[in-house]
Amino acid sequence: MNGGIHMVETKYDLRSVIEELKAMPGQYHETDLEIDPEADLSGVYRYIGAGGTVKRPTQEGPAMMFNNVKGFKGSRVLIGALASRQRVGAIMHHDWHTLGQYLNEAVQTPIKPVIVDRKDAPAQEVVHLATDADFDIRKLLAAPTNTPDDAGPYITMGVVRGSSPDNKMHDVTIHRMVLEDADTIGMYIMPGGRHIGAFLKEYESIDKPMPITINIGMDPVIPVAVTFEPPTTPLGYDELDIAGSIRNTPVELVKGVAVNETGIARAEWIIEAEIMPNTSMQEDINTNSGFAMPEFPGYNGTANPAVHVVKIKAVTHRQDNPIVQTTIGPSEEHVSMAGIPTEASIMSLVERAIPGKVKNVYNPPAGGGKLMTIMQIHKDDINDEGIQRQAALLAFSAFKELKTVILVDEDVDIFDMNDVMWTLNTRFQADKDIMVLEGLRNHPLDPSERPEYDPARIRQRGMSSKLVLDGTFPYDMKDQFVRAPFKEMPNWRDYLK
């Protein structure tokens, strides 16, 4: 981050990061074996490195480049760049244990993007106009389908950039986007919390299409930065400022060739398009499968009957074997993109309210990065008893999609689920250490949040009861909860040589 230091001139993009990953044992793999993007690509990576809440068997593994994608000569697909917290730390050049605090600092020290000339924008080396006779996004962009039931090929890691009608506010965010026909994309914008949606409402009020760019294949810190949400990044906060802070150099933008919006100049692909006002279409209109694509809780998402209609005006990309960056919805990659910014948001709010009491926060794969958080609590004396539960309530207020909070003491490794479960077995009594909060808002993709599941408490989809599991020991009994005192051996690695 900047911190008053002169900004470096490093040109970060997906290709520079791939070169870094190649130098790290076990972090990157590529294959020239032909792969079908229709379900096969995700099916293979499911075994190699997806992790997260993907159906077992799966594992955490390397990022993977498919160089030979069936039907797409000269185009490559990268998956899993962020599907490991340790790899995210390496990409950000920071300790993976404290990425939440690191991103929280980045929010406070923004570096705004800059606009560069087209000659300095690799993303615009090749231009395809939607008015070309042979234009077909489905034949141009190697967007995979995650499962045979998907509504179609999906752009899963496309960063959408849009602005308010007066061009005074800008936003970047990620949505699920299905390729519907030659020049049409169906975009699902989840109600509430997405500023692109707020800008679109303004355009719809004046019945004008909203210009956007969809940016694919970029420095992986960008997809992490853009998943911040309110209240950490309020309306008008451009999350590209966070990526600039992480890299200590501004993200470069370039003006569109066909729409009045900017794209990420060092991306692999930029789709220039317009969201049609007050217009919708059936998401699975081509398959009628009833499903969209796998979502972060681990289940197939239900196809939406009314997604926004996006009309493509142009597609630009790099000249040399452009890379489509994709992800599997329930994979560890989603945990990195959604979970780490959420950790930062929780840390920010809690530190302002009860400074020094929460040492670290982790949103584990079990919750897809959104539904669960583990909080490491520090108590100074008996008067801090109960502060841990206050921290849990603050976490819920910082992030409404959070469903479960587990509270642990400082000696518990929050990144080790065995250690977390150990504390729930030895420092927890179910009759006194459980808090249940009923009738709150949560994420509509949780399939248990349906009125038929709990008619008495769930009035409509997206409501939930929320849970706090307090695994901290009572301060006045701390002497009874001291872990077995093994001798510290700083030279233990010598015995492995």
N, C-alpha and C positions, 0 to 999 in steps of 0.2 A: 504493500500500500504506500501511498505517497508520503504522508507524515512530514511534509516540508522538504523532502529529498528531491533533487533534480530527476525528472522522469527519464527513463531509459528509452532507447529507440528500437527495442526488439519488436519485430513484426510477428505477433502471435496469431496463429490460425490453426486449423485442424492439422495441417501437414507438418507444421513445426512441432506440434505436440506428439504426433505419431513418431517422428524421429526420436523424440525423448523416450517414448515408450519402447521403441526398438532396443534401446540401450539398457532397459531394465529387464532382468531375467524373469520370464514367466508372465509378463504383462501384455504381450502383443503376439498375435499369430495371424498369418495370412495364408490363403489357399488359392490355387489356380484351378481346382476341381470345379466343374460346372455345378451351379446350384440354381434351383427353381425358386424365384422369389415368392411364389404362391404356396405359402405354408412350410415349404421345405427349409428355407433359410432359418426361420425362427425355430422350426423343429430341431434342426441340428444344434443351434446355439443353446437351446433349452438344456441340452446335456453338457455342453462345454463350459458355459459361464454365466447363465442367466441369474441363478440364485433367486433371492427375494421370496415372493409367495407363489412362484411358478410351481405347477404340479410336479411332484417328485417322480423320478429322480432328476435332480438338478444340482448345481454347485456354483460356487464362485470361481471364476476362471479368467482367462485373458480377454482383452478386447480382440475382436476378430474381423479381419478384412476379407471379403469375398471378391476376388478379382475377376471371376468369370460368371456373370449373372445371365442366366438364360433369357434370350430375347433383348438384351441390352448391351450391345457391343461397345466397348470403350468406356463403360460406366461401372463403378465399383460400389459396394455397399459395406459400410462399417457399422458394427453393432457392439455394444457393451463397453464403450470407452469409459463410462462412469459406473460400471457395474461392480465396483469395489471401492469401499471407503478409503482403503490404503492407496489405491490408484488415484483417487480424487486428490488426496493429500499430496501425492507425488506430482500430479499435474499442476496443482496450485503452489508447489514448492513450500509446503507447510505441514506441520505435524497433524496427522489425521485424527488424533484424539481431540483436538481443540478447534476443529473447523467451524463449529457453531460460533464460538467467540470471534474467530477470525473474520467470518462474514459479517458479524455484528459490527465489528470495527470498520469494515469496508463500507457499510451503509452510512456510517458517520463521516466518512472521508471520501465523498464521491468525486470522480473525475469524469467530466462530461464528454460525450462523443464529439468527433470532429468530422467534417465533410471533406472528402478528397475528390480530385478529378477522376473522370472515368478511366483515364490512362493509368491511374494508380489503383484501379479496382479489379483484381483478378476475377471477381464474380461476374464481370460483364464482358469477358473476352469473347464469348459467343452469344449471339442474340437470336431468339426465335420469337416471332410475333404470332399472336393467336389468329391474326388474319391470313397467315400463310395457308395455302391450300391443303398442305399435308400435316398441319399442326394437330397433335394429339398428345396430351400430357401423359396418357397411359402408356404410350410407346416411347416417350422421352425420358420419364423419370422412373427409375427402378424402385418404386415404393412397394415394399413387401406386404403380404397378408400374414398375420400372425397365426391364424388357424384356418382350417377349411370352412369354418362357419362365418368368417368375417364378412362384413357387408361389401368389402372390396379392398383394393390396395389402400393402405393408410400412410399418410405422413404423420409420424409419431414424434419426431424431434424437429419440427418446423417452428422457428421462432417468428411469430407474427408481430409486425411493427405497424402501428397506426397512430393517428393523431386526432385531436379534437378539430372540429370544423374551422375554428379560427387559427389553427396551427400553433397554439400557445402551449398545449400539453401533448406529451408523447407517451406511448406505452409499448412494452414488449411482453408477450406472454406466449404460452404453448397451449394449443388445443388439439383435440383429435380431428383429423381432416381426411375424408375419404374421397378418392378420385371417382367421380360419378360418370362423367363422359369426357369427350375430347377437350372441352374447355371449361368444365364445371367441377367445383369442389364443394362437398357438403361439410360445413364446419359446425361443430358443437361448442357453443359458448355456455358454460355452466352459469345459471342465474346467480347474480350477486358476487361481488368481490373481484371481478375482472374488469379492469378499466377500459379494455377494448370494447367490452359490452356497453359501458357508459358512453363512450364516444359514439358507438353505433346508434344508440338511442337518440343522440343529438342529430345525427344524419337522418335518421328515420323521421324525426319531427319536421324536417324540411324536405323530406322525400327525395333525398339525393343518395347515390351510392357512396360508400366509404372506401377510399383508396387504401390499400395495404400492400405490404410485401411479406412474403413467406420465405424465410431464410433457412437454408438447410446446409449442414456440414460446416461447422465453425469451431473456433477455439472452445473446448468443452467448458470453460468457466462461464461462458455466456448462458447456456441452458440452465446452469445452476443459479446464476444471478437473477434470471428473469422469472424464476418461480417464487420469488418473494411476494407476499400479499399484505394487505392492510392488517393491522394498523402500522406495521413496520415501514411499508412504502405506501403512503397515502396517494390519493388521486393527484396526478401531476408529477409524481416521482418517476423518472425514467430509469428503470433498472439496469440499463446499459452503463449507467454511472457506477454501479457496483462492480461490474466486470472491469471497467477502467481502473478502479481503485485496486482490485486484486492484482492486476497486471502492471500497475503503476504507469500506465500509458493509455490514452483514450482509445476506445473502440472507433474504428474508421467506418464512416457511412458514405454512401454514394447515392446521388439522385437517380430516381427511376428513369427508364427510357420510355415508358408508356403510361405511368401513373404519377400523380403528384405526391409521392412518398419516398422515403429513403430506405435503402437496403444496407445490409452489412457487407462492406466492400471486400472483405477477405473471406467471405463464405464460399462454398463450393457451388451453390445454386441460389438464385433468387427468383421466386415466382412473383410477378407483379399482377395485382388483381384488384377487384372491387367487390365488396360485400353488398349485395342488392338490398335496398331498403324494403322493409315490411314484406319480405318474401321468404318462403321456406319450402323444403322438400323432404320426402321420406328418405331417411339415411340409408336404408337397405333396399332402395328402389330397384337395384339390379339383381338382388339375390332373394329378397323376401324371406331371409333366414330368421329374422327376428332378433339377430345379434349384430352388435357393432364390431367390437374387438375386445380382447382381454383387457381388463382394467386392474388397477393396482391391488384391490383386495384379493385377487386370484380367481375371480369369476369372469365369465363372458359378460361384457356390458350389453344391456338391452338396446337395440336400435331405437333411435329417437324418431318419432313420426314427423318432427318439424325442425330439421337443422337449417342453419342459415345457408343461403345460396351464394357461392363465391364464383364470379366469372373471371377467368384468366385473360389478361391482356398481353402479357409477354413472359417469357422464361429466358433467363440468362444464366450462364455457367462458365466455369473454367474450361480452357482449351484442352488441357492434358488430363484425360481420364478422371472426370469429376466424380466426387465421392458423395453418395447418398448416406447420410447418417441416420440410423434408425434405432429403435429400442423395442423390447418386449414389455407390454404394459405392466405386468406384475413383477418385473425383474428387479434385481438389486439396483439397477440404473435409476429406476423411479425413486427408490429410497434415497439415493444420493441427491437427485434433483429436487424432490419435495421435502425430504426429511431434514437436510442440513440447513436450508433457509428457515425451516420451522424452528429448529433448535436455536438459531440466531434470534428469531423473533421472541421466543420464550425467554431466552437469556436477557434480552434487552429490557423487556417489561419487568421481569422479576428483579433484575439488578436495580432498577429505578425505585421499585417499591420496597424491597427488603434487601438492601445491598449486602453482599458478602455471605449470604445464606445458601445460595445455590452455586455449587462449585462447577458443575458441568451438567449437560443435558444430552440425551441420545434418543433419537427416534429410530427404533430398530426395524429390520425387515419384517418382523411379525405383524407390524401395523402398516406396512407399505410406505413408511415414511410419514404418514399422516395421522393414523388412528391411535398410535401409542407413543408415549414418551416416558423415559426413565430419568429421574432427577436425583442427582447426588447432593445430599443436604449436609450443611455444616451447622452445628449447634455450639454456641460458646458457653452457655450455662443453662440452668434450670428454667430461666425465664424465656428461653428460646423454644421450649416445648410447645408444640402446636404450630410453630412457624412453618413447619414442613407442609402442613395441610393448607395453610394460606398460600404457599408457593404453588400447590396443585391447582387451587382455584384461579390463581393468576394465569397459570398455563392455559386453562380452559378459556379464559377471557382473551388471551393473546391469539388463540387459534381455535375457531369454533368447530373445525372438523376433527379435533382431538376427541378421542372416546375413552381412553384408559391412561391413567397416570400411575406409575409405580415409584414410590419414594424409597431411597436407600441411603445408608450412611456413607461416610467418606472412605471407609476401608473396602467398599464393594466396587469392583470393576464393572462399570455400567455397560461396557462393550462385551461382556462375557455373560451370556444368558444363564449359564450354570451358576455363576456367582450371584446373579440376580435372584434366581429361583432358590438358591441356598438361603438367602436372607429372608425370603418369604416362608421358608420352612423352619427357621430358627429364631426369627425376630418378629413374628407375626402371629396374631390370634384372630381368627375370622370373626369372632363375636364383637371385637372392639376396634379392629384395624381396617375395616372396610367402610368407605363412604360411597353412597349411591345417590346421584343427582338425577332426578327424573324430568322428562319433558323438555329437553334442550335440543337445539339445532345441531345437526351433524352432517356427514357427507352422504348424499343420496345413493352412492354406489355401494354402500354397505347393504347386502341383501336382507339382513335381519331388521332393517329399519323400515318395516312395512306395517301398515295398520293391522293386517291379518295375523302378524306375528305376535303383537301385543295390543289388542284393540283398546284396552283401558288407558294406555299411556301414549301410544303413537297415533296421533290424530291424522297425520299425513306423512308421505314418504320424506325421509330426511330428518326425522325426529329420532331422538335416542335417549336412553338412560346412560349416564356416564359414571365411570368407576374410578375410585382412588384406592389403591392398595398401599397402606402405610407400613413399609418394612423397616422403618427406623426404630432403634431401641429407645426406651424412655431414658432421658439424660441422667436421671438420678439412679439408674441401674447400670450405668455404662461399665462399671467394673465387672459385671456379670457377662459381658458380651465381647470380651477381648479375644481375638483370634490367637491360635497357638503361635508362640513367638519363635519362629525359626531364625537362625543366625543369618545376618546379611553377609553375602559373599560377593563383593564387587568383581572378583576375578573368576567368576564361575565359567565364563566362556573359554578360559584357558584350557579347561579340561575336555573341551570338544576339539581341540586342535590335533 
